[in-house]
Amino acid sequence: MARIYNFSAGPSTLPLPVLEQVQEQMVDYQGAGLSLIEASHRGPHYSEVHEAAGQAMRKLLGLPENYHVLWLQGGATLQFAMIPMNLLHGGQKADYTNTGSWAKKAIADAKKFGDVYVTYDGSEENFTTLPMAADVKAREDAVYLHLTSNETIGGVQWQEWPDVSAPIVCDMSSDFLSRRLPLEKFGLIYAGAQKNLGPAGMAVVIIRLDLLPRCPDDLPAYLGYKTHAPKDSLYNTPPVFPIWVSRLVLDYLNDNGGLPWVEQRAEERSGLLYGMMEKHAGFYRCPVAPHCRSKMNVVWRLPSEDLEKQFIAEAKAQGMDGLKGHRSVGGCRASIYNAMPVEGAKALADFMDRFAQQHG
Ligand SMILES: Cc1ncc(COP(=O)(O)O)c(C=O)c1O
């Protein structure tokens, strides 16, 4: 079987051993005579998976007891609205950092529900940089500070976390589970599944328990965290397939050395690509300021759009796909999530080297 190196931003590459396990268990789940995705979400087979997925998440993150893990439908996009619906109401204030395309969407939804102040706005720099974390302020009476830990399109990533009294609410969709975190700073972490965790169709929400009483009681049932937390995300039929695959991914990460292992590989992969840009600095140009270059979504430009097209096409012909930058910004982008082997980044870096020598 020939698998390509898939640099797509999401849905994206998943660990091969996990895909193989899913394939092996798809038709007859552990001798049950049916597939797990055909089994009742209240029956013994799925119940075991649901429980194990939560435990594996807690283990990987080292999550203290005072956080709840929720598995919700609607992707990260629904969270742009659910967060303010639950935590920003009755005239309350929340502060947001505007760091790129995804932060902008989160801000636009939050403004529909409360007093939103944009405490950092990167639009003048075309979202190619981030402030130093220590310089980020939140209003004294802000109920939370919202960050986007990694801008998937722009390729900027927070390397440090602001020191503010408000709990940080963070969209970690594109770097979830890619590094260790000072969890005590976060009131809520959310992420669409389809990058580092599993198949699309789900968001994980990790919420500190003391925030739950702040959520209103009169929201439509599905939209309230208060509905899902006491029911352990089984208020309605949960996204069983994404949760099953996530459990396998989480087990795989835990078995292979957990977040320190993942973090070191992210350093290696991104170091190979940024290193190659430095080697051919007159040919490749990374628009992102060095202190906030993403270790998950690496973006760069070539001297012309024609050369970019040629680069992307030749890379594809050599088994490296998904390198086209987002349509809103152009250029090239390599998404190098947890499941991308270091050899994949090495193959891309070698190709960049050859291409620059030929065309530079
Ligand atoms: C940082 C970030 N936030 C939010 C989203 C939206 O996620 P979803 O498609 O799961 O709604 C994405 C999707 O790529 C993302 O990269």
The ligand as a MOL file (V3000), in Angstrom:
LIG
                    3D

  0  0  0     0  0            999 V3000
M  V30 BEGIN CTAB
M  V30 COUNTS 16 16 0 0 0
M  V30 BEGIN ATOM
M  V30 1 C -8.0220 27.3100 14.6470 0
M  V30 2 C -9.3350 26.8290 14.1200 0
M  V30 3 N -10.4580 27.1420 14.7780 0
M  V30 4 C -11.6580 26.7210 14.3660 0
M  V30 5 C -11.7990 25.9580 13.2360 0
M  V30 6 C -13.1700 25.5170 12.7870 0
M  V30 7 O -13.3110 24.1780 13.1020 0
M  V30 8 P -14.5480 23.3070 12.5950 0
M  V30 9 O -14.3840 23.1360 11.1350 0
M  V30 10 O -14.3780 22.0530 13.3990 0
M  V30 11 O -15.7880 24.0330 12.9550 0
M  V30 12 C -10.6650 25.5810 12.5180 0
M  V30 13 C -10.7910 24.7320 11.3010 0
M  V30 14 O -9.8880 24.4950 10.5680 0
M  V30 15 C -9.4020 26.0260 12.9750 0
M  V30 16 O -8.2980 25.7040 12.2980 0
M  V30 END ATOM
M  V30 BEGIN BOND
M  V30 1 1 1 2
M  V30 2 1 2 3
M  V30 3 2 2 15
M  V30 4 2 3 4
M  V30 5 1 4 5
M  V30 6 1 5 6
M  V30 7 2 5 12
M  V30 8 1 6 7
M  V30 9 1 7 8
M  V30 10 2 8 9
M  V30 11 1 8 10
M  V30 12 1 8 11
M  V30 13 1 12 13
M  V30 14 1 12 15
M  V30 15 2 13 14
M  V30 16 1 15 16
M  V30 END BOND
M  V30 END CTAB
M  END
